[in-house]
Amino acid sequence: MSNTNQNDLRENQAIPTVDGEDYLLEVKNLVKYFPIKGGFFGRTVGQVKAVDGVSFHIKRGTTMGLVGESGCGKSTIGRTILRLHDKTSGQVLFNGQDIFSLSSSELRKLRPKLQIIFQDPYSSLSPRLPVGEIIGEAVREHNIVPAAEFDDYITDIMKQCGLQEFHKDRYPHEFSGGQRQRICIARALALKPEFILCDEPVSALDVSIQAQIINLLRELQKNFGLTYLFISHDLSVVEHISDTVGVMYLGNMVEFAETEKIFDHPLHPYTQALFSAIPVPDPNYKMDRIVLEGSIPSPANPPAGCKFHTRCSKCMEVCKYAAPHWKEVEPGHFCACHLYNDAQEQAEAEQAIPAQAPAAGGKKA
């Protein structure tokens, strides 16, 4: 993809946001590239475009679901928001404050407010520490409560997460998968956060335990006013817990809307294909599955124009050369697809088609 095309796509991806206390988190044109090293001297020979100009906002006390195929950049977005990765460009505003403009000492003060629940609870817990110390280590480090109240505070947090006081002296290997994830949730909750990144927190659990963890997260959100970014492959779970949903494809967000809107009326062809795979618990229901051809292209060498055009059954000639505008197709429902271009946008997009190319507007054979 040309640099001009990339820049146009990033500019078009901005969701109009209002800097204010209603929005706890605002992400604006976030870009994260990872260098590809090669040659004897280890020079940079390319870039993996993991996140390529993504914008969204999350209202305080709500949950945004983020879905897409493996490798589309979901987890990279989350970790860049938390400054576990450095950004390439863009802004991340937390309570109106740019996270990437903070000094080390200022970031340290902010860390308790931004927490993460990892996908694999076992590998994210130290096997050498008892549970009470795992939950309380950061509480002590950040002086969340006075020393005299420390033990009672940890006990209370554990009970809020469905753990008992006698669990304090046990080690992670003594717990089931669901209990370990409760420990991870308690560790995050103990720091009195405002925002929690849930990076596929139930994908390693069986279905019955998934329901318990999801209900726990919803209960804690109600009790403590938490804000979640919920990353998942399970669309049914996302529909259940999320207030808004963003759909990612190859480093870009292709659709964003309130949960009810996007599940009832998906606009982008990729979203339609993704949602058609949701299983229906009715043996007599005939699923109208949309099967995508091919595999997701490499983020190190994404296609020109619309990145999805190589797999899209509705691909037009213009899709191969011009990146689609990110626009509000319906009130609160954003999409990046040439299918929803108005006359002016279509004319501008068709200017990118080379003179020797076939006439624009035709569907792919």
LINLINTA-V437960 format. One record per residue. N is the residue number from 0. PHI is phi in degrees with one decimal (999 if undefined). OMEGA is omega in whole degrees, -180 to 180 (999 if undefined). NEAR is the number of other ideal C-beta (glycine too) atoms within 12 Angstrom. Layout:
n: (N,N)
phi: (PHI,PHI)
omega: (OMEGA,OMEGA)
near: (NEAR,NEAR)
//
This chain:
n: (0,1,2,3,4,5,6,7,8,9,10,11,12,13,14,15,16,17,18,19,20,21,22,23,24,25,26,27,28,29,30,31,32,33,34,35,36,37,38,39,40,41,42,43,44,45,46,47,48,49,50,51,52,53,54,55,56,57,58,59,60,61,62,63,64,65,66,67,68,69,70,71,72,73,74,75,76,77,78,79,80,81,82,83,84,85,86,87,88,89,90,91,92,93,94,95,96,97,98,99,100,101,102,103,104,105,106,107,108,109,110,111,112,113,114,115,116,117,118,119,120,121,122,123,124,125,126,127,128,129,130,131,132,133,134,135,136,137,138,139,140,141,142,143,144,145,146,147,148,149,150,151,152,153,154,155,156,157,158,159,160,161,162,163,164,165,166,167,168,169,170,171,172,173,174,175,176,177,178,179,180,181,182,183,184,185,186,187,188,189,190,191,192,193,194,195,196,197,198,199,200,201,202,203,204,205,206,207,208,209,210,211,212,213,214,215,216,217,218,219,220,221,222,223,224,225,226,227,228,229,230,231,232,233,234,235,236,237,238,239,240,241,242,243,244,245,246,247,248,249,250,251,252,253,254,255,256,257,258,259,260,261,262,263,264,265,266,267,268,269,270,271,272,273,274,275,276,277,278,279,280,281,282,283,284,285,286,287,288,289,290,291,292,293,294,295,296,297,298,299,300,301,302,303,304,305,306,307,308,309,310,311,312,313,314,315,316,317,318,319,320,321,322,323,324,325,326,327,328,329,330,331,332,333,334,335,336,337,338,339,340,341,342,343,344,345,346,347,348,349,350,351,352,353,354,355,356,357,358,359,360,361,362,363,364)
phi: (999,-70.5,-62.5,-61.9,-61.8,-62.9,-64.0,-61.8,-64.3,-64.7,-63.0,-74.5,-83.2,-70.3,-88.9,-56.2,-126.6,-117.7,-67.7,-178.1,-76.0,-66.0,-105.2,-73.2,-128.3,-131.0,-112.2,-126.0,48.9,-71.5,-127.9,-138.4,-110.4,-109.1,-71.2,-102.7,-94.6,-158.3,83.5,-63.2,-94.0,65.3,-74.8,-75.2,-111.9,-175.9,-136.0,-89.6,-88.6,-67.2,-131.1,-128.7,88.4,-110.2,-132.2,-166.7,-138.9,-126.1,-72.7,-57.4,79.8,-118.7,-123.1,-108.1,-90.6,-126.5,-126.9,154.7,-66.6,-59.2,89.1,-85.0,108.3,-62.3,-67.1,-63.7,-58.8,-60.4,-72.6,-71.9,-57.5,-81.5,63.5,-79.5,-117.5,-78.0,-78.1,-88.5,-163.3,102.8,-132.2,-128.3,-104.9,-117.9,53.5,79.7,-107.5,-72.6,-61.3,-80.8,-93.7,-80.0,-75.9,-59.9,-69.3,-69.3,-66.2,-60.2,-67.9,-83.4,-49.3,-59.2,-78.0,-122.2,-124.4,-137.3,-114.1,-83.0,-67.0,-103.4,-65.1,-71.4,-72.5,-94.2,-112.8,-68.8,-72.5,-93.0,-112.3,-70.6,-59.4,-58.6,-76.3,-59.3,-73.7,-91.3,-57.6,-73.0,-61.1,-68.3,-64.0,-98.3,53.6,-68.1,-134.9,-59.9,-57.6,-66.4,-100.6,-58.4,-61.5,-65.3,-66.2,-64.1,-60.8,-64.7,-62.4,-62.3,-67.1,-61.4,-102.0,82.8,-109.6,-103.1,-62.5,-69.9,-71.9,-55.8,-92.8,-95.0,-106.0,-53.2,-68.4,-89.1,-114.3,-77.4,-61.0,-64.5,-66.3,-63.8,-68.3,-64.1,-64.2,-62.5,-66.1,-63.1,-60.8,-70.5,-66.3,-62.2,-90.2,55.1,-76.8,-103.6,-128.7,-127.6,-87.0,-100.7,-92.1,49.8,-73.6,-119.4,-69.2,-93.3,-113.3,-76.1,-61.3,-64.4,-72.6,-54.7,-60.6,-63.3,-68.4,-62.5,-64.5,-63.9,-61.3,-67.8,-65.0,-66.0,-62.3,-67.1,-76.5,-114.9,65.8,-75.7,-116.7,-117.1,-109.8,-107.2,-95.8,-161.2,-95.7,-85.8,-67.0,-65.9,-66.2,-60.3,-62.3,-72.1,-102.8,-93.5,-95.2,-132.2,-136.7,-114.6,-110.5,-103.8,-146.3,51.9,89.3,-118.8,-91.1,-100.4,-159.0,-150.4,-167.2,-63.9,-56.2,-62.4,-64.7,-73.0,-80.1,-79.2,-146.1,-66.8,-100.6,-75.4,-56.2,-69.0,-62.1,-60.9,-66.6,-63.3,-73.3,-69.2,-88.1,-67.0,-69.1,-111.3,-77.0,-145.8,-64.9,-92.0,-82.9,-94.2,-77.1,-97.3,-75.6,-99.6,-97.3,-80.6,-87.8,73.7,-120.5,-64.0,-62.8,-74.6,-68.1,-79.9,-146.0,-70.5,-64.9,-71.8,67.7,-73.1,-65.0,-91.2,-64.9,-71.0,-123.9,-91.3,-75.7,-106.5,-62.2,-109.9,-60.0,-65.2,-64.8,-78.3,-123.8,-119.3,-71.1,-71.3,-71.0,-89.9,-138.7,-87.7,-73.0,-128.6,-53.9,77.4,-120.2,-103.7,-154.2,-117.2,-159.7,-67.1,-61.7,-111.0,-66.9,-84.9,-60.6,-67.8,-63.9,-66.2,-64.8,-65.3,-66.0,-69.4,-65.5,-80.5,-77.0,-60.5,-61.4,-83.1,-74.7,-60.2,-59.9,-73.9,101.7,-75.6,-79.2,-68.3,-68.4)
omega: (-180,179,179,179,179,-178,178,-178,-179,179,-178,-174,-176,172,180,180,178,178,-179,-172,177,-179,179,-176,175,178,-174,176,-178,179,175,176,174,-178,172,-178,179,179,-177,-177,177,180,176,-177,179,-179,170,-174,-174,177,-168,176,-177,178,172,175,179,179,-179,177,180,180,172,175,179,-174,179,-180,175,179,-177,176,-177,-178,178,176,-178,-177,176,176,-179,-177,169,168,170,178,168,173,-180,-178,170,-178,176,-172,178,-177,-179,-176,-175,176,-176,173,-179,-179,179,179,178,179,-178,-174,-179,-178,-177,-176,-177,171,-173,-178,-177,-176,-176,-178,179,177,179,-180,-176,-176,172,-174,180,180,178,-179,-172,-175,-179,176,179,-177,-177,178,-178,178,176,-177,-178,-177,-171,-175,180,-179,179,178,-179,179,180,179,177,-177,176,177,-178,-176,-178,177,-176,-173,-180,-178,-174,-176,-179,-176,174,-179,179,178,178,178,174,177,178,178,179,178,178,-177,-175,-178,180,-177,170,-177,177,173,178,-175,-177,-172,-178,-175,-179,-175,177,-168,-177,179,176,-179,179,-178,178,178,177,180,179,179,179,177,179,-176,-173,179,-176,175,-177,159,-171,180,-177,170,-175,-175,178,178,179,179,-177,-170,-168,172,175,-178,172,-180,-178,171,173,174,180,172,-176,179,-179,179,171,-172,-178,-179,-173,179,179,-174,177,-176,-174,179,178,178,179,179,-179,-177,179,-179,-180,-179,179,-177,178,-176,-178,-178,179,-177,177,-173,174,-177,179,178,176,-180,-178,-179,180,176,175,-180,-176,179,174,179,175,-176,-177,-170,-179,-178,-171,179,-179,-176,174,-179,-178,-179,-176,-173,-174,175,-177,175,173,-171,177,-176,175,180,179,-177,-175,-179,175,-178,180,179,-175,176,167,-174,-178,179,179,180,179,-179,-177,176,180,-178,177,-176,-176,-178,176,-180,-178,172,-179,178,178,180,999)
near: (33,16,14,17,27,29,18,31,38,33,20,35,38,29,33,19,24,13,19,14,17,18,28,35,44,37,41,30,33,45,37,36,29,25,18,19,14,13,10,7,8,10,11,15,15,18,26,26,37,35,45,44,43,51,35,43,38,41,27,26,25,30,40,46,40,42,45,40,29,21,24,35,42,42,33,37,41,44,28,34,46,34,28,23,25,23,31,26,22,32,29,45,31,36,24,21,22,25,34,28,16,21,13,10,9,17,23,17,17,28,28,26,29,36,38,32,43,32,31,20,36,24,16,24,33,22,17,12,21,25,39,32,27,37,41,32,22,29,35,23,15,20,17,26,23,12,14,8,17,24,21,19,27,37,26,22,40,34,20,27,36,26,34,21,18,14,30,27,16,26,22,31,20,18,27,24,28,30,31,38,42,40,45,43,46,42,39,43,38,39,35,26,36,28,44,43,42,44,35,34,45,40,30,27,30,15,17,14,25,26,20,25,41,36,23,35,38,26,19,34,29,16,15,28,18,38,37,45,48,46,41,42,29,31,31,25,32,38,27,25,38,40,31,38,45,47,45,46,44,42,44,47,48,50,48,45,34,26,32,16,26,37,29,16,20,34,31,43,35,41,42,30,29,34,32,22,23,26,15,16,10,8,8,7,11,9,16,13,16,22,14,25,15,15,12,26,26,20,31,23,19,35,32,27,37,45,43,45,37,26,27,32,23,27,32,32,27,37,39,31,32,38,42,46,30,37,29,21,30,19,10,23,32,39,40,51,43,43,34,25,29,14,9,12,26,25,17,22,36,27,18,30,26,17,11,8,21,18,14,27,21,16,19,21,8)
//
